[in-house]
Amino acid sequence: MNKIYSLPNTCLLPFCELEEKQPTLLITSTPAWAAVKGKLRGLNIVASLEPIQATTEHWDELLSTYASQAATVYAVGGGLTADAAKYIAKRLNLPLTVCPTALSVDAFLTAASGIRREGCVVYIPTRVPDRLILDLGVIASAPAHIRAVGIIDVLSIATGCWDWKFADEIGQNPPGMEFIPWVYDNAQSILRGTIDCTEAAGRGDRSGLKSLYDCLAMEVQLCNQVGHARPEEGSEHYFAYCAEQFTGPGWPHSDLVGPGVLHMAERQGQDTHPLQVAMEACHIVLNRIPQETIRQISQVLPDYCQKHALPFGIAHIPSPDESIFRAGRQGVEDAKAAIKKIKKHAPELQRPDQAWKARNK
């Protein structure tokens, strides 16, 4: 059964007004809980877990220490907390409420959890939170470097959509990910709305933060409707996944994807200025990865994409050939000719369906 997921039921509510009488399992992080525990005295907490790794092995280990009889699960914090809580709530078959302390990612809206497996990020089906509590005051008061950096999961539409359309033009989209023009157009509209709200969201303006939440929600639901993330995930995310092999785990999502968007947009021939201005307005760190490391990432990225069967994008193309792949400069026919040149080095490009099925068994 191909299920079309919906968004969580969302309430705009100050945390201090939240009352939960049922025994509650709390999933949180130490910094997030320290920031808001005084506002969440209405929770009836009987146990708490703190995930520190994005692996199912770690989450299962946390569950092995859990002995309480909670009737509901609450996640308080950011992306790792939300992803772990979705997995744990599914395992325990309990309802889940998510209380984000910043708009740092879109994970609190999705039906999957991102885990690290064999050197890459894989999304496993878990569950959509039953309820999302947005306290815009809490989010506005979050540290600037995390408050609105989830904007990167919408700005990535710029490079993700480019990859999606380009892959279609050269016959490299996996089955089920065929290019849909009206979805592309809707994604571009969401991207424009996101760029419009960056300054307000970045400075902690509540209306700007609400607009950013709206853009994140629309991006997630658009992907829900088509059953995949091609409109917003492409080479910029592949860059981030590969970068973790150099930086190690634990870096903020935006610190990796932000540079990935700029680097890949430049390779695609796009104007990067509005994207960089938007990221800087939301305090995304763009210079944390050393230039030498970026060079190393770029060098190994095509092989990395092939190894992990990632849907086709500009990142699959070795740098010496990249000028051929800039749509609008050389055109699709030149790109098709270049594909023939590199197929002997990447046989799976001939059958994108086989690689994709193997990755998602």
Beta strands, then each sheet from edge to edge (+ up, - down):
strand 1: 9-12
strand 2: 20-28
strand 3: 43-49
strand 4: 72-77
strand 5: 96-100
strand 6: 112-117
strand 7: 120-125
strand 8: 131-134
sheet 1: 1+ 8+ 5+ 4+ 2+ 3+
sheet 2: 6+ 7-
end
